[in-house]
Amino acid sequence: MNPTNFDGQHVTVSGTTQYVRAKTSHRGDDYETFSLCEQACVNVFTWGYPQVAEGKRLTVNGTFEAVKHVSRYTFHNEIDADEGSL
């Protein structure tokens, strides 16, 4: 699978959660990141703290970006989860 084939596409992906991290941005906004893994893993970003549990089977809807630039940071192969999709 070539990730660039899905760049900018709205996708639905299922897998098992790994590497769940709850964080707060420099602006004070809460968010979580995690990997969703099946045969391969994809990174997921979501605003707020939906309290995703490590090792949980989950389906995520959102927009996939092969390369995303946010301020000085660059993210690769990440889904921005739709609001309320978790």
N, CA, C and O atoms as a GROMACS GRO file, in nm:
protein
  344
    1MET      N    1   0.084  -0.119   0.000
    1MET     CA    2   0.000   0.000   0.000
    1MET      C    3   0.088   0.124   0.000
    1MET      O    4   0.180   0.136   0.081
    2ASN      N    5   0.060   0.215  -0.089
    2ASN     CA    6   0.133   0.340  -0.097
    2ASN      C    7   0.050   0.450  -0.029
    2ASN      O    8  -0.057   0.485  -0.078
    3PRO      N    9   0.097   0.504   0.083
    3PRO     CA   10   0.019   0.602   0.158
    3PRO      C   11  -0.022   0.725   0.075
    3PRO      O   12  -0.128   0.782   0.099
    4THR      N   13   0.059   0.765  -0.021
    4THR     CA   14   0.025   0.883  -0.100
    4THR      C   15  -0.101   0.862  -0.184
    4THR      O   16  -0.164   0.959  -0.225
    5ASN      N   17  -0.137   0.736  -0.210
    5ASN     CA   18  -0.261   0.708  -0.283
    5ASN      C   19  -0.385   0.752  -0.205
    5ASN      O   20  -0.491   0.775  -0.264
    6PHE      N   21  -0.372   0.764  -0.072
    6PHE     CA   22  -0.485   0.800   0.014
    6PHE      C   23  -0.477   0.943   0.065
    6PHE      O   24  -0.564   0.987   0.141
    7ASP      N   25  -0.374   1.016   0.025
    7ASP     CA   26  -0.352   1.152   0.075
    7ASP      C   27  -0.474   1.240   0.050
    7ASP      O   28  -0.522   1.252  -0.063
    8GLY      N   29  -0.525   1.302   0.157
    8GLY     CA   30  -0.639   1.390   0.148
    8GLY      C   31  -0.774   1.320   0.142
    8GLY      O   32  -0.878   1.386   0.133
    9GLN      N   33  -0.775   1.188   0.146
    9GLN     CA   34  -0.897   1.110   0.135
    9GLN      C   35  -0.962   1.089   0.273
    9GLN      O   36  -0.893   1.078   0.374
   10HIS      N   37  -1.095   1.084   0.274
   10HIS     CA   38  -1.166   1.046   0.396
   10HIS      C   39  -1.164   0.893   0.401
   10HIS      O   40  -1.204   0.827   0.305
   11VAL      N   41  -1.117   0.837   0.513
   11VAL     CA   42  -1.098   0.693   0.523
   11VAL      C   43  -1.165   0.638   0.649
   11VAL      O   44  -1.195   0.712   0.742
   12THR      N   45  -1.189   0.508   0.648
   12THR     CA   46  -1.233   0.434   0.765
   12THR      C   47  -1.134   0.321   0.784
   12THR      O   48  -1.112   0.240   0.694
   13VAL      N   49  -1.072   0.316   0.902
   13VAL     CA   50  -0.967   0.218   0.930
   13VAL      C   51  -0.997   0.150   1.063
   13VAL      O   52  -1.035   0.216   1.160
   14SER      N   53  -0.979   0.018   1.068
   14SER     CA   54  -0.998  -0.058   1.192
   14SER      C   55  -0.867  -0.124   1.230
   14SER      O   56  -0.786  -0.159   1.145
   15GLY      N   57  -0.849  -0.141   1.360
   15GLY     CA   58  -0.730  -0.208   1.409
   15GLY      C   59  -0.726  -0.205   1.560
   15GLY      O   60  -0.825  -0.173   1.626
   16THR      N   61  -0.612  -0.240   1.614
   16THR     CA   62  -0.589  -0.244   1.758
   16THR      C   63  -0.503  -0.125   1.797
   16THR      O   64  -0.402  -0.096   1.732
   17THR      N   65  -0.542  -0.056   1.904
   17THR     CA   66  -0.471   0.065   1.946
   17THR      C   67  -0.339   0.031   2.016
   17THR      O   68  -0.331  -0.064   2.093
   18GLN      N   69  -0.238   0.111   1.985
   18GLN     CA   70  -0.107   0.100   2.048
   18GLN      C   71  -0.051   0.240   2.068
   18GLN      O   72  -0.090   0.334   1.999
   19TYR      N   73   0.040   0.254   2.162
   19TYR     CA   74   0.113   0.379   2.185
   19TYR      C   75   0.020   0.498   2.210
   19TYR      O   76   0.040   0.605   2.154
   20VAL      N   77  -0.082   0.479   2.294
   20VAL     CA   78  -0.178   0.586   2.324
   20VAL      C   79  -0.111   0.690   2.412
   20VAL      O   80  -0.049   0.658   2.514
   21ARG      N   81  -0.125   0.818   2.371
   21ARG     CA   82  -0.065   0.928   2.447
   21ARG      C   83  -0.164   1.044   2.455
   21ARG      O   84  -0.210   1.094   2.352
   22ALA      N   85  -0.198   1.085   2.577
   22ALA     CA   86  -0.279   1.205   2.599
   22ALA      C   87  -0.185   1.321   2.623
   22ALA      O   88  -0.092   1.312   2.703
   23LYS      N   89  -0.209   1.432   2.552
   23LYS     CA   90  -0.118   1.547   2.561
   23LYS      C   91  -0.198   1.677   2.564
   23LYS      O   92  -0.318   1.678   2.539
   24THR      N   93  -0.129   1.784   2.595
   24THR     CA   94  -0.185   1.919   2.588
   24THR      C   95  -0.090   2.004   2.506
   24THR      O   96   0.031   2.004   2.531
   25SER      N   97  -0.145   2.076   2.409
   25SER     CA   98  -0.061   2.160   2.322
   25SER      C   99  -0.011   2.282   2.398
   25SER      O  100  -0.055   2.310   2.510
   26HIS      N  101   0.082   2.355   2.338
   26HIS     CA  102   0.135   2.478   2.397
   26HIS      C  103   0.025   2.582   2.415
   26HIS      O  104   0.037   2.671   2.499
   27ARG      N  105  -0.081   2.572   2.337
   27ARG     CA  106  -0.194   2.665   2.346
   27ARG      C  107  -0.296   2.621   2.449
   27ARG      O  108  -0.394   2.691   2.473
   28GLY      N  109  -0.274   2.504   2.512
   28GLY     CA  110  -0.364   2.455   2.615
   28GLY      C  111  -0.475   2.364   2.565
   28GLY      O  112  -0.568   2.334   2.639
   29ASP      N  113  -0.467   2.319   2.438
   29ASP     CA  114  -0.568   2.231   2.381
   29ASP      C  115  -0.532   2.085   2.407
   29ASP      O  116  -0.419   2.042   2.381
   30ASP      N  117  -0.628   2.008   2.457
   30ASP     CA  118  -0.606   1.866   2.484
   30ASP      C  119  -0.620   1.785   2.355
   30ASP      O  120  -0.703   1.816   2.270
   31TYR      N  121  -0.538   1.682   2.343
   31TYR     CA  122  -0.547   1.590   2.228
   31TYR      C  123  -0.486   1.456   2.264
   31TYR      O  124  -0.409   1.444   2.359
   32GLU      N  125  -0.521   1.355   2.185
   32GLU     CA  126  -0.462   1.223   2.199
   32GLU      C  127  -0.405   1.179   2.065
   32GLU      O  128  -0.458   1.213   1.959
   33THR      N  129  -0.297   1.103   2.073
   33THR     CA  130  -0.242   1.037   1.954
   33THR      C  131  -0.227   0.889   1.987
   33THR      O  132  -0.206   0.851   2.102
   34PHE      N  133  -0.238   0.809   1.884
   34PHE     CA  134  -0.216   0.665   1.901
   34PHE      C  135  -0.195   0.603   1.764
   34PHE      O  136  -0.222   0.664   1.661
   35SER      N  137  -0.145   0.481   1.765
   35SER     CA  138  -0.132   0.403   1.642
   35SER      C  139  -0.247   0.305   1.637
   35SER      O  140  -0.287   0.249   1.739
   36LEU      N  141  -0.299   0.285   1.517
   36LEU     CA  142  -0.404   0.186   1.493
   36LEU      C  143  -0.343   0.081   1.403
   36LEU      O  144  -0.306   0.110   1.289
   37CYS      N  145  -0.333  -0.043   1.454
   37CYS     CA  146  -0.255  -0.145   1.384
   37CYS      C  147  -0.339  -0.267   1.346
   37CYS      O  148  -0.419  -0.316   1.425
   38GLU      N  149  -0.318  -0.313   1.225
   38GLU     CA  150  -0.374  -0.438   1.175
   38GLU      C  151  -0.256  -0.511   1.112
   38GLU      O  152  -0.173  -0.567   1.185
   39GLN      N  153  -0.244  -0.512   0.981
   39GLN     CA  154  -0.125  -0.568   0.916
   39GLN      C  155  -0.012  -0.466   0.919
   39GLN      O  156   0.106  -0.503   0.918
   40ALA      N  157  -0.048  -0.339   0.920
   40ALA     CA  158   0.047  -0.228   0.935
   40ALA      C  159  -0.017  -0.129   1.031
   40ALA      O  160  -0.133  -0.146   1.069
   41CYS      N  161   0.056  -0.027   1.070
   41CYS     CA  162   0.003   0.073   1.163
   41CYS      C  163  -0.012   0.207   1.094
   41CYS      O  164   0.064   0.240   1.002
   42VAL      N  165  -0.110   0.285   1.139
   42VAL     CA  166  -0.129   0.422   1.094
   42VAL      C  167  -0.147   0.506   1.220
   42VAL      O  168  -0.208   0.462   1.317
   43ASN      N  169  -0.093   0.627   1.218
   43ASN     CA  170  -0.104   0.717   1.332
   43ASN      C  171  -0.239   0.788   1.327
   43ASN      O  172  -0.290   0.819   1.220
   44VAL      N  173  -0.296   0.814   1.445
   44VAL     CA  174  -0.425   0.882   1.456
   44VAL      C  175  -0.411   0.999   1.552
   44VAL      O  176  -0.346   0.988   1.656
   45PHE      N  177  -0.472   1.111   1.515
   45PHE     CA  178  -0.476   1.231   1.598
   45PHE      C  179  -0.622   1.265   1.623
   45PHE      O  180  -0.704   1.260   1.531
   46THR      N  181  -0.655   1.299   1.747
   46THR     CA  182  -0.790   1.343   1.780
   46THR      C  183  -0.786   1.449   1.888
   46THR      O  184  -0.707   1.440   1.982
   47TRP      N  185  -0.872   1.550   1.875
   47TRP     CA  186  -0.881   1.655   1.977
   47TRP      C  187  -0.952   1.600   2.100
   47TRP      O  188  -1.035   1.510   2.090
   48GLY      N  189  -0.918   1.654   2.216
   48GLY     CA  190  -0.979   1.614   2.343
   48GLY      C  191  -0.916   1.487   2.395
   48GLY      O  192  -0.813   1.441   2.345
   49TYR      N  193  -0.977   1.432   2.498
   49TYR     CA  194  -0.931   1.307   2.559
   49TYR      C  195  -1.043   1.204   2.552
   49TYR      O  196  -1.116   1.186   2.649
   50PRO      N  197  -1.058   1.136   2.439
   50PRO     CA  198  -1.163   1.035   2.431
   50PRO      C  199  -1.132   0.909   2.512
   50PRO      O  200  -1.211   0.814   2.514
   51GLN      N  201  -1.018   0.909   2.579
   51GLN     CA  202  -0.977   0.798   2.666
   51GLN      C  203  -0.972   0.665   2.591
   51GLN      O  204  -1.033   0.567   2.631
   52VAL      N  205  -0.897   0.666   2.483
   52VAL     CA  206  -0.872   0.545   2.406
   52VAL      C  207  -0.784   0.453   2.491
   52VAL      O  208  -0.683   0.496   2.546
   53ALA      N  209  -0.823   0.328   2.501
   53ALA     CA  210  -0.749   0.231   2.582
   53ALA      C  211  -0.648   0.155   2.496
   53ALA      O  212  -0.677   0.119   2.382
   54GLU      N  213  -0.532   0.133   2.550
   54GLU     CA  214  -0.427   0.054   2.485
   54GLU      C  215  -0.479  -0.088   2.458
   54GLU      O  216  -0.537  -0.150   2.547
   55GLY      N  217  -0.458  -0.139   2.338
   55GLY     CA  218  -0.497  -0.275   2.304
   55GLY      C  219  -0.644  -0.292   2.268
   55GLY      O  220  -0.691  -0.404   2.253
   56LYS      N  221  -0.717  -0.181   2.254
   56LYS     CA  222  -0.860  -0.187   2.222
   56LYS      C  223  -0.880  -0.196   2.071
   56LYS      O  224  -0.811  -0.130   1.994
   57ARG      N  225  -0.976  -0.277   2.030
   57ARG     CA  226  -1.014  -0.286   1.888
   57ARG      C  227  -1.101  -0.164   1.859
   57ARG      O  228  -1.197  -0.137   1.932
   58LEU      N  229  -1.069  -0.090   1.750
   58LEU     CA  230  -1.134   0.038   1.725
   58LEU      C  231  -1.146   0.063   1.575
   58LEU      O  232  -1.060   0.020   1.498
   59THR      N  233  -1.251   0.132   1.535
   59THR     CA  234  -1.267   0.180   1.398
   59THR      C  235  -1.265   0.331   1.402
   59THR      O  236  -1.336   0.392   1.481
   60VAL      N  237  -1.184   0.392   1.315
   60VAL     CA  238  -1.169   0.538   1.311
   60VAL      C  239  -1.207   0.589   1.172
   60VAL      O  240  -1.168   0.532   1.070
   61ASN      N  241  -1.284   0.697   1.170
   61ASN     CA  242  -1.314   0.770   1.047
   61ASN      C  243  -1.241   0.902   1.053
   61ASN      O  244  -1.238   0.968   1.156
   62GLY      N  245  -1.181   0.941   0.940
   62GLY     CA  246  -1.112   1.069   0.938
   62GLY      C  247  -1.041   1.092   0.807
   62GLY      O  248  -1.053   1.013   0.713
   63THR      N  249  -0.968   1.202   0.801
   63THR     CA  250  -0.895   1.241   0.681
   63THR      C  251  -0.749   1.199   0.695
   63THR      O  252  -0.682   1.236   0.791
   64PHE      N  253  -0.702   1.123   0.597
   64PHE     CA  254  -0.563   1.076   0.596
   64PHE      C  255  -0.475   1.179   0.528
   64PHE      O  256  -0.510   1.234   0.424
   65GLU      N  257  -0.359   1.203   0.588
   65GLU     CA  258  -0.260   1.291   0.525
   65GLU      C  259  -0.125   1.220   0.527
   65GLU      O  260  -0.078   1.177   0.632
   66ALA      N  261  -0.065   1.207   0.410
   66ALA     CA  262   0.066   1.142   0.398
   66ALA      C  263   0.173   1.226   0.467
   66ALA      O  264   0.260   1.172   0.536
   67VAL      N  265   0.166   1.359   0.448
   67VAL     CA  266   0.258   1.452   0.514
   67VAL      C  267   0.176   1.572   0.559
   67VAL      O  268   0.104   1.633   0.480
   68LYS      N  269   0.187   1.606   0.687
   68LYS     CA  270   0.112   1.719   0.743
   68LYS      C  271   0.210   1.809   0.818
   68LYS      O  272   0.289   1.762   0.899
   69HIS      N  273   0.203   1.938   0.789
   69HIS     CA  274   0.288   2.037   0.856
   69HIS      C  275   0.202   2.120   0.951
   69HIS      O  276   0.103   2.180   0.910
   70VAL      N  277   0.241   2.122   1.077
   70VAL     CA  278   0.174   2.204   1.178
   70VAL      C  279   0.283   2.284   1.248
   70VAL      O  280   0.363   2.230   1.325
   71SER      N  281   0.284   2.415   1.220
   71SER     CA  282   0.387   2.502   1.275
   71SER      C  283   0.524   2.447   1.233
   71SER      O  284   0.550   2.431   1.114
   72ARG      N  285   0.609   2.419   1.327
   72ARG     CA  286   0.743   2.368   1.294
   72ARG      C  287   0.750   2.216   1.292
   72ARG      O  288   0.857   2.160   1.270
   73TYR      N  289   0.637   2.148   1.313
   73TYR     CA  290   0.633   2.002   1.320
   73TYR      C  291   0.584   1.942   1.188
   73TYR      O  292   0.502   2.000   1.117
   74THR      N  293   0.637   1.825   1.157
   74THR     CA  294   0.594   1.750   1.040
   74THR      C  295   0.550   1.612   1.084
   74THR      O  296   0.621   1.543   1.158
   75PHE      N  297   0.429   1.571   1.039
   75PHE     CA  298   0.374   1.441   1.074
   75PHE      C  299   0.356   1.360   0.946
   75PHE      O  300   0.324   1.415   0.840
   76HIS      N  301   0.377   1.229   0.956
   76HIS     CA  302   0.368   1.142   0.840
   76HIS      C  303   0.261   1.034   0.862
   76HIS      O  304   0.247   0.979   0.971
   77ASN      N  305   0.186   1.006   0.755
   77ASN     CA  306   0.089   0.895   0.754
   77ASN      C  307  -0.003   0.900   0.877
   77ASN      O  308  -0.002   0.811   0.961
   78GLU      N  309  -0.081   1.007   0.884
   78GLU     CA  310  -0.165   1.030   1.001
   78GLU      C  311  -0.310   1.054   0.959
   78GLU      O  312  -0.338   1.117   0.857
   79ILE      N  313  -0.402   1.001   1.040
   79ILE     CA  314  -0.545   1.026   1.021
   79ILE      C  315  -0.587   1.130   1.125
   79ILE      O  316  -0.563   1.111   1.244
   80ASP      N  317  -0.649   1.238   1.080
   80ASP     CA  318  -0.715   1.332   1.170
   80ASP      C  319  -0.856   1.280   1.189
   80ASP      O  320  -0.940   1.290   1.100
   81ALA      N  321  -0.883   1.224   1.307
   81ALA     CA  322  -1.012   1.161   1.333
   81ALA      C  323  -1.125   1.265   1.328
   81ALA      O  324  -1.109   1.377   1.375
   82ASP      N  325  -1.238   1.224   1.269
   82ASP     CA  326  -1.356   1.308   1.268
   82ASP      C  327  -1.402   1.333   1.412
   82ASP      O  328  -1.390   1.245   1.497
   83GLU      N  329  -1.454   1.452   1.437
   83GLU     CA  330  -1.506   1.484   1.569
   83GLU      C  331  -1.619   1.386   1.604
   83GLU      O  332  -1.711   1.366   1.525
   84GLY      N  333  -1.610   1.327   1.722
   84GLY     CA  334  -1.712   1.235   1.769
   84GLY      C  335  -1.705   1.095   1.710
   84GLY      O  336  -1.796   1.015   1.732
   85SER      N  337  -1.598   1.064   1.635
   85SER     CA  338  -1.592   0.932   1.570
   85SER      C  339  -1.531   0.823   1.659
   85SER      O  340  -1.527   0.707   1.620
   86LEU      N  341  -1.485   0.860   1.778
   86LEU     CA  342  -1.424   0.759   1.867
   86LEU      C  343  -1.518   0.724   1.980
   86LEU      O  344  -1.484   0.641   2.064
   0.00000   0.00000   0.00000
